[in-house]
Amino acid sequence: MPLTNATINIRNLRLRTFIGFNPDEKVKKQDIVVNIEIDYSINQAVLEDKIGNVLDYKKITKQVIDHVERGHFLLLEKLVADVLTICSEQPSVNNARVTIDKPHALRFADSVSLTLDYSRDKTNTLQPMEKAS
């Protein structure tokens, strides 16, 4: 049985960014935790240990880090959507899921998180990223 799909998981990527619309959130970076799951198509060359058509998760991670750490976001939804856009840009990506936790967002909770999904087969399309406020 030939393999045609694979899943890459990037777990607990800890970053800092400006996130929120309260005055103190606009001037002080906060910790966030990013979890990414990417389902993508593979071919026989990958199974033979050839680099050809492999998903470059290091490149994706660097793009996520750069975008998150340079950005200013009012809403968690915008931040998650931007990261999801980065994760779904490569043509071999079939599905992606991004969850971002904002620790210490609520006094009595460990974190607040938001998850967004992307599926190439569905009609949901991601809009190009615009600079966050």
N, C-alpha and C positions, 0 to 999 in steps of 0.2 A: 504494500500500500504506500504510494508516494505521499510525502508530506508537502503541503502547499501553503500552510499558514504557520505563523509563529507569533508569540507574544513577548514583548519586552516590557519589563516593569522597572521603573525608576522609583525607588522608595525613599521617603523621608529626606528629600532634598531640602536642607535648611538654608533659607535665604533671609535677607532683610530688605524691606522696601517701605516706601511711604504708602500707607493704605488707610483710608478713612476720610471722613469729612469733618470731624471735630477739630477745633483749632490745634490742639496738641498733636493730633495724628498727622496734620499737614506739615509739621516741622520736625517730627521725631520718627526715625525709622523704627519699624516693628518687625518682629520675627514672624515668619510664615513657614509652613511645612508643605512641600509640594509632592504629590504622588501622581505618577503618570503610568498609564497602561496603554500600550500601542500594539494592535493586531495588524500584521502586515503579511504580504505574500512573499514566499520564498521559492526558489527554484533549485534544481538538482546541483547547480554549481556551488551553492552555499553548503549543501550537505557533503560536498566533496572538499570542503575547507578552502574554497576559492572566494576571494573578496568581492568579485564582480557586482552582484545585485543585493548587497547587504544593507540593512537599515543602519544608518550612521547615528547611533544613539548618543555618542560623545558630542557630535556636532549639534544635535537637537538640545542636549543638556546645556552646552555653552550658549546657544541662542536664548534659551529660557533664562539662564542666569543673567545674561547681559540685559535682556528686556526687563526682567523683574527688578534688578538692582538699580537700574537707571530710571525706572518709571515712578510716576506719582499717580495713584489710583484712588478715586473716591469710593468705588464700590468693589466688593469682592467678586461680583459677577463679571465685571469688566476684566479684572486680572485673570480670572479662570478662563474666560473666553479667549483672551490673548494667548495664553499658554497653550490652550487647545488648538488654536490656529497654527502656532509654530509646530506642534506635534503632528498635525495632519497635512502638512505641506508636501511631503514626499509622495510621489505617485504610488508607491507600493503600500501605503497605509490604507487599510480597509476600515478600521474602527479605532477610536481613541477615547480614553476617559481620563479626565484630570480632576483631582480633588486637591483643594488647597485649604489647609487649616490655618486659622488665625488664633494662636494660643493667647490666653489672657484677655480675650475680647469681652467675655462676660465674667462677672465677679465670682460666681459659684460654679463655673464650668471649666473643664480643662481646655476647651477650644470651641470655636465655631468653624464649621467647614461647609464648603459648597462643592458640588460635583456637577460637571457638565460632560455630555457624551457627544461624540461625532461618529457618524456612519456614512461612508461614501455611497452606500446603496440607497439611503433614504434621501428625501428631498431637502432635508435640512442642510443649509449651506452656511458656512461661516463668513462673516463679512471681513474685508481686509482690516487690519489693525490700524486704528487712528491713534495719534498720540493721546495718551491719557492726560487728564487735566493736571 
